[in-house]
Amino acid sequence: MTSQLPLFPRTVFTIVEPLSLIAGCAAPLISADWFIEEQIDSPQLLHHNDNARLVALQLGNAYGLLFMLGVAVLYTTTELKVVRNYLWALWIADIGHIGITAYLLGYEKFISFSDWNAMTWGNIGATAFLFLTRTAYLCGLFGAAPQSPSPIKKVQ
């Protein structure tokens, strides 16, 4: 199915996004404390308990699940409609991801792009890039999607 996508969105959705999801899965597994600490950059040292570590590890697991779902959908379906519905679901989730991050950062930290750490750039910048790429694809800005061939009817 991925061969039916235009080159740019195909590259973003089948290479860039899966790699970012693997990173999101691996980061809390490597260091849950670092992962928690980087979510909202703070000058004061925070103390993490097992509840926070559990949530970080569960989030990492969710990123792993998203990776596997993306690979399953994009590499196994032959239905463009399935891909579009998958991308619509991710488009909606992108809005929530950016909105929640922005809300918890607060207005001052949200608009201070130069102070963002790598995690904030991933949570907002990378997600915004994916959101805009999805928007462009869903609006047809990469060209019309090829039509699935009609089933061939046998003439008797």
MIDOSE-1310 file (N, C-alpha, C; in nm, 2 decimals, decimal comma, always signed):
residues 156
mtsq	+0,08/-0,12/+0,00/+0,00/+0,00/+0,00/+0,09/+0,13/+0,00; +0,20/+0,12/+0,07/+0,28/+0,24/+0,08/+0,32/+0,29/-0,05; +0,34/+0,21/-0,15/+0,38/+0,25/-0,28/+0,28/+0,34/-0,35; +0,15/+0,34/-0,30/+0,05/+0,43/-0,36/+0,06/+0,57/-0,30
lplf	+0,13/+0,59/-0,19/+0,14/+0,72/-0,13/+0,25/+0,80/-0,21; +0,23/+0,93/-0,23/+0,33/+1,02/-0,29/+0,46/+1,01/-0,20; +0,57/+1,03/-0,27/+0,70/+1,01/-0,21/+0,72/+1,08/-0,07; +0,69/+1,21/-0,06/+0,72/+1,28/+0,07/+0,63/+1,22/+0,18
prtv	+0,50/+1,21/+0,17/+0,43/+1,16/+0,28/+0,46/+1,01/+0,31; +0,50/+0,93/+0,20/+0,54/+0,80/+0,22/+0,66/+0,79/+0,31; +0,76/+0,88/+0,28/+0,88/+0,88/+0,35/+0,86/+0,92/+0,50; +0,78/+1,02/+0,52/+0,75/+1,07/+0,65/+0,67/+0,96/+0,73
ftiv	+0,57/+0,90/+0,68/+0,48/+0,81/+0,75/+0,54/+0,67/+0,77; +0,63/+0,63/+0,68/+0,68/+0,49/+0,68/+0,83/+0,48/+0,73; +0,90/+0,60/+0,74/+1,03/+0,59/+0,79/+1,05/+0,69/+0,90; +1,03/+0,82/+0,88/+1,05/+0,92/+0,99/+0,97/+0,89/+1,11
epls	+0,84/+0,88/+1,09/+0,75/+0,86/+1,21/+0,78/+0,73/+1,28; +0,79/+0,62/+1,22/+0,83/+0,49/+1,29/+0,96/+0,51/+1,37; +1,06/+0,57/+1,31/+1,18/+0,59/+1,39/+1,16/+0,68/+1,51; +1,07/+0,78/+1,50/+1,05/+0,87/+1,61/+0,97/+0,79/+1,72
liag	+0,88/+0,70/+1,68/+0,81/+0,62/+1,77/+0,90/+0,52/+1,85; +1,00/+0,46/+1,77/+1,09/+0,37/+1,84/+1,17/+0,45/+1,94; +1,21/+0,58/+1,91/+1,28/+0,66/+2,01/+1,20/+0,69/+2,13; +1,07/+0,72/+2,10/+0,98/+0,74/+2,22/+0,95/+0,62/+2,30
caap	+0,96/+0,50/+2,24/+0,95/+0,38/+2,32/+1,08/+0,35/+2,40; +1,20/+0,37/+2,33/+1,32/+0,34/+2,40/+1,36/+0,43/+2,51; +1,33/+0,56/+2,49/+1,38/+0,66/+2,59/+1,34/+0,63/+2,73; +1,22/+0,60/+2,77/+1,19/+0,57/+2,90/+1,24/+0,44/+2,95
lisa	+1,26/+0,35/+2,86/+1,32/+0,22/+2,89/+1,46/+0,23/+2,93; +1,53/+0,32/+2,86/+1,67/+0,34/+2,89/+1,69/+0,42/+3,03; +1,61/+0,52/+3,04/+1,61/+0,60/+3,17/+1,48/+0,67/+3,19; +1,39/+0,61/+3,27/+1,26/+0,66/+3,30/+1,28/+0,80/+3,37
dwfi	+1,38/+0,81/+3,46/+1,40/+0,94/+3,53/+1,43/+1,05/+3,44; +1,52/+1,02/+3,34/+1,56/+1,13/+3,25/+1,44/+1,16/+3,16; +1,36/+1,06/+3,12/+1,24/+1,09/+3,03/+1,14/+1,18/+3,11; +1,12/+1,15/+3,23/+1,03/+1,23/+3,31/+1,08/+1,37/+3,33
eeqi	+1,21/+1,38/+3,36/+1,27/+1,51/+3,39/+1,27/+1,60/+3,26; +1,28/+1,55/+3,15/+1,28/+1,63/+3,02/+1,15/+1,67/+2,97; +1,04/+1,62/+3,03/+0,91/+1,65/+2,97/+0,88/+1,80/+2,98; +0,90/+1,86/+3,10/+0,89/+2,00/+3,12/+1,02/+2,05/+3,18
dspq	+1,10/+2,11/+3,10/+1,23/+2,16/+3,15/+1,22/+2,25/+3,28; +1,28/+2,21/+3,38/+1,27/+2,29/+3,51/+1,41/+2,31/+3,57; +1,43/+2,43/+3,62/+1,56/+2,46/+3,68/+1,58/+2,38/+3,82; +1,47/+2,34/+3,88/+1,49/+2,26/+4,00/+1,49/+2,11/+3,98
llhh	+1,56/+2,04/+4,06/+1,57/+1,90/+4,05/+1,44/+1,84/+4,10; +1,38/+1,75/+4,03/+1,25/+1,69/+4,07/+1,28/+1,55/+4,12; +1,20/+1,51/+4,22/+1,22/+1,37/+4,27/+1,11/+1,29/+4,21; +1,14/+1,17/+4,15/+1,04/+1,09/+4,09/+1,01/+0,97/+4,17
ndna	+0,89/+0,93/+4,18/+0,85/+0,81/+4,25/+0,81/+0,70/+4,15; +0,78/+0,59/+4,21/+0,75/+0,47/+4,12/+0,62/+0,50/+4,04; +0,53/+0,58/+4,09/+0,41/+0,61/+4,01/+0,45/+0,69/+3,88; +0,54/+0,78/+3,89/+0,58/+0,86/+3,77/+0,66/+0,77/+3,68
rlva	+0,74/+0,69/+3,73/+0,82/+0,59/+3,65/+0,73/+0,50/+3,57; +0,63/+0,45/+3,64/+0,53/+0,36/+3,58/+0,46/+0,42/+3,47; +0,41/+0,55/+3,49/+0,35/+0,62/+3,38/+0,44/+0,64/+3,26; +0,57/+0,68/+3,29/+0,67/+0,70/+3,18/+0,69/+0,57/+3,10
lqlg	+0,70/+0,46/+3,17/+0,72/+0,33/+3,11/+0,60/+0,29/+3,03; +0,48/+0,31/+3,08/+0,36/+0,28/+3,01/+0,35/+0,37/+2,88; +0,39/+0,49/+2,89/+0,39/+0,58/+2,77/+0,48/+0,52/+2,67; +0,60/+0,48/+2,71/+0,70/+0,42/+2,62/+0,64/+0,30/+2,55
nayg	+0,56/+0,22/+2,63/+0,50/+0,10/+2,57/+0,39/+0,14/+2,47; +0,32/+0,25/+2,50/+0,22/+0,30/+2,40/+0,29/+0,35/+2,27; +0,40/+0,41/+2,28/+0,48/+0,45/+2,16/+0,52/+0,32/+2,08; +0,56/+0,22/+2,15/+0,59/+0,09/+2,09/+0,47/+0,03/+2,02
llfm	+0,35/+0,04/+2,08/+0,23/-0,01/+2,02/+0,19/+0,08/+1,90; +0,21/+0,21/+1,90/+0,18/+0,29/+1,79/+0,28/+0,26/+1,67; +0,40/+0,23/+1,70/+0,50/+0,19/+1,60/+0,45/+0,06/+1,53; +0,41/-0,04/+1,61/+0,36/-0,17/+1,55/+0,23/-0,15/+1,47
lgva	+0,14/-0,07/+1,52/+0,02/-0,04/+1,45/+0,05/+0,03/+1,31; +0,13/+0,13/+1,32/+0,17/+0,20/+1,20/+0,23/+0,11/+1,09; +0,32/+0,03/+1,13/+0,39/-0,07/+1,04/+0,28/-0,16/+0,99; +0,20/-0,21/+1,08/+0,09/-0,31/+1,03/+0,00/-0,25/+0,93
vlyt	-0,05/-0,13/+0,96/-0,14/-0,06/+0,87/-0,08/-0,03/+0,74; +0,04/+0,04/+0,74/+0,10/+0,10/+0,62/+0,16/-0,01/+0,53; +0,21/-0,12/+0,59/+0,28/-0,22/+0,51/+0,19/-0,34/+0,48; +0,07/-0,35/+0,53/-0,01/-0,47/+0,50/-0,14/-0,44/+0,43
ttel	-0,20/-0,33/+0,44/-0,33/-0,30/+0,38/-0,31/-0,26/+0,23; -0,41/-0,30/+0,15/-0,41/-0,26/+0,01/-0,52/-0,16/-0,01; -0,59/-0,12/+0,10/-0,70/-0,03/+0,09/-0,66/+0,11/+0,13; -0,66/+0,21/+0,03/-0,63/+0,34/+0,06/-0,72/+0,40/+0,17
kvvr	-0,85/+0,36/+0,17/-0,94/+0,41/+0,27/-0,89/+0,38/+0,41; -0,84/+0,26/+0,43/-0,78/+0,22/+0,57/-0,67/+0,32/+0,60; -0,58/+0,35/+0,51/-0,47/+0,44/+0,54/-0,52/+0,57/+0,57; -0,62/+0,62/+0,50/-0,67/+0,76/+0,52/-0,74/+0,76/+0,66
nylw	-0,81/+0,66/+0,70/-0,88/+0,66/+0,83/-0,77/+0,65/+0,94; -0,67/+0,58/+0,92/-0,56/+0,57/+1,02/-0,49/+0,71/+1,03; -0,47/+0,78/+0,92/-0,41/+0,91/+0,92/-0,50/+1,01/+0,99; -0,63/+1,00/+0,97/-0,73/+1,09/+1,04/-0,72/+1,07/+1,19
alwi	-0,72/+0,94/+1,23/-0,70/+0,92/+1,38/-0,58/+0,98/+1,43; -0,47/+0,97/+1,36/-0,34/+1,03/+1,41/-0,35/+1,18/+1,40; -0,42/+1,23/+1,31/-0,43/+1,38/+1,29/-0,50/+1,43/+1,42; -0,61/+1,37/+1,46/-0,68/+1,41/+1,58/-0,59/+1,39/+1,70
adig	-0,52/+1,28/+1,71/-0,43/+1,26/+1,83/-0,32/+1,36/+1,83; -0,27/+1,41/+1,71/-0,17/+1,51/+1,71/-0,22/+1,64/+1,78; -0,34/+1,68/+1,75/-0,40/+1,79/+1,82/-0,40/+1,78/+1,97; -0,44/+1,66/+2,02/-0,44/+1,64/+2,16/-0,30/+1,64/+2,22
higi	-0,21/+1,58/+2,15/-0,07/+1,57/+2,20/-0,01/+1,71/+2,21; -0,02/+1,79/+2,11/+0,03/+1,93/+2,11/-0,05/+2,01/+2,22; -0,18/+2,00/+2,22/-0,26/+2,08/+2,31/-0,23/+2,05/+2,46; -0,22/+1,93/+2,49/-0,19/+1,89/+2,63/-0,05/+1,94/+2,67
tayl	+0,05/+1,92/+2,58/+0,19/+1,96/+2,61/+0,19/+2,11/+2,62; +0,12/+2,19/+2,53/+0,12/+2,33/+2,54/+0,05/+2,38/+2,67; -0,06/+2,32/+2,71/-0,13/+2,35/+2,83/-0,04/+2,34/+2,95; +0,03/+2,22/+2,96/+0,11/+2,20/+3,08/+0,24/+2,28/+3,08
lgye	+0,29/+2,31/+2,96/+0,41/+2,40/+2,96/+0,37/+2,54/+3,01; +0,25/+2,58/+2,98/+0,21/+2,72/+3,01/+0,25/+2,81/+2,90; +0,18/+2,92/+2,89/+0,20/+3,02/+2,78/+0,34/+3,06/+2,76; +0,40/+3,11/+2,87/+0,54/+3,16/+2,86/+0,64/+3,06/+2,81
kfis	+0,64/+2,94/+2,86/+0,73/+2,83/+2,81/+0,69/+2,79/+2,67; +0,56/+2,79/+2,64/+0,52/+2,75/+2,51/+0,57/+2,84/+2,40; +0,57/+2,97/+2,42/+0,62/+3,06/+2,32/+0,77/+3,09/+2,32; +0,84/+3,04/+2,42/+0,98/+3,05/+2,42/+1,05/+2,94/+2,35
fsdw	+1,04/+2,94/+2,22/+1,10/+2,84/+2,13/+1,25/+2,82/+2,16; +1,32/+2,92/+2,18/+1,46/+2,91/+2,20/+1,50/+2,84/+2,33; +1,41/+2,83/+2,42/+1,43/+2,76/+2,55/+1,39/+2,62/+2,55; +1,33/+2,58/+2,44/+1,28/+2,44/+2,44/+1,39/+2,34/+2,44
namt	+1,38/+2,23/+2,51/+1,48/+2,12/+2,51/+1,44/+2,03/+2,40; +1,52/+1,92/+2,38/+1,49/+1,83/+2,27/+1,36/+1,76/+2,29; +1,32/+1,73/+2,41/+1,19/+1,66/+2,44/+1,07/+1,75/+2,39; +1,08/+1,88/+2,42/+0,98/+1,97/+2,39/+0,97/+1,99/+2,23
wgni	+1,08/+1,99/+2,17/+1,09/+2,00/+2,02/+1,02/+1,87/+1,97; +1,05/+1,76/+2,03/+0,98/+1,63/+1,98/+0,83/+1,64/+2,01; +0,79/+1,68/+2,13/+0,65/+1,68/+2,17/+0,57/+1,78/+2,09; +0,63/+1,89/+2,06/+0,55/+2,00/+1,98/+0,60/+2,01/+1,84
gata	+0,73/+2,03/+1,82/+0,78/+2,05/+1,69/+0,76/+1,93/+1,59; +0,81/+1,82/+1,64/+0,79/+1,70/+1,55/+0,65/+1,66/+1,53; +0,57/+1,67/+1,63/+0,43/+1,64/+1,62/+0,36/+1,74/+1,53; +0,39/+1,87/+1,53/+0,34/+1,97/+1,44/+0,38/+1,94/+1,30
flfl	+0,50/+1,90/+1,28/+0,54/+1,86/+1,14/+0,46/+1,74/+1,09; +0,44/+1,64/+1,17/+0,36/+1,52/+1,13/+0,21/+1,57/+1,11; +0,16/+1,65/+1,19/+0,03/+1,70/+1,18/+0,01/+1,78/+1,04; +0,11/+1,87/+1,01/+0,10/+1,94/+0,89/+0,11/+1,85/+0,77
trta	+0,20/+1,75/+0,78/+0,21/+1,66/+0,67/+0,09/+1,58/+0,65; +0,02/+1,53/+0,76/-0,10/+1,46/+0,75/-0,21/+1,55/+0,68; -0,21/+1,68/+0,73/-0,31/+1,77/+0,68/-0,30/+1,79/+0,53; -0,17/+1,81/+0,49/-0,15/+1,83/+0,35/-0,19/+1,71/+0,26
ylcg	-0,15/+1,59/+0,32/-0,19/+1,47/+0,24/-0,34/+1,45/+0,24; -0,41/+1,47/+0,35/-0,55/+1,45/+0,36/-0,63/+1,55/+0,27; -0,57/+1,67/+0,26/-0,63/+1,78/+0,17/-0,59/+1,76/+0,02; -0,51/+1,66/-0,01/-0,47/+1,63/-0,15/-0,36/+1,72/-0,20
lfga	-0,29/+1,79/-0,11/-0,18/+1,88/-0,16/-0,06/+1,81/-0,22; -0,05/+1,68/-0,21/+0,06/+1,60/-0,27/+0,01/+1,54/-0,40; -0,11/+1,58/-0,44/-0,16/+1,52/-0,57/-0,27/+1,42/-0,53; -0,35/+1,39/-0,63/-0,46/+1,30/-0,61/-0,41/+1,16/-0,59
apqs	-0,48/+1,09/-0,50/-0,44/+0,95/-0,47/-0,48/+0,87/-0,59; -0,40/+0,77/-0,62/-0,43/+0,68/-0,73/-0,56/+0,60/-0,69; -0,64/+0,57/-0,79/-0,76/+0,49/-0,76/-0,72/+0,34/-0,77; -0,78/+0,27/-0,67/-0,77/+0,12/-0,68/-0,82/+0,07/-0,81
pspi	-0,76/-0,03/-0,87/-0,81/-0,08/-0,99/-0,95/-0,15/-0,96; -1,04/-0,14/-1,06/-1,17/-0,20/-1,05/-1,15/-0,35/-1,07; -1,23/-0,43/-1,00/-1,22/-0,58/-1,03/-1,25/-0,61/-1,17; -1,18/-0,70/-1,23/-1,20/-0,73/-1,37/-1,32/-0,83/-1,37
kkvq	-1,42/-0,80/-1,46/-1,53/-0,89/-1,47/-1,50/-0,98/-1,59; -1,53/-1,11/-1,57/-1,51/-1,20/-1,69/-1,63/-1,19/-1,78; -1,60/-1,19/-1,90/-1,71/-1,19/-2,00/-1,73/-1,33/-2,05; -1,85/-1,38/-2,05/-1,87/-1,52/-2,09/-1,94/-1,52/-2,23
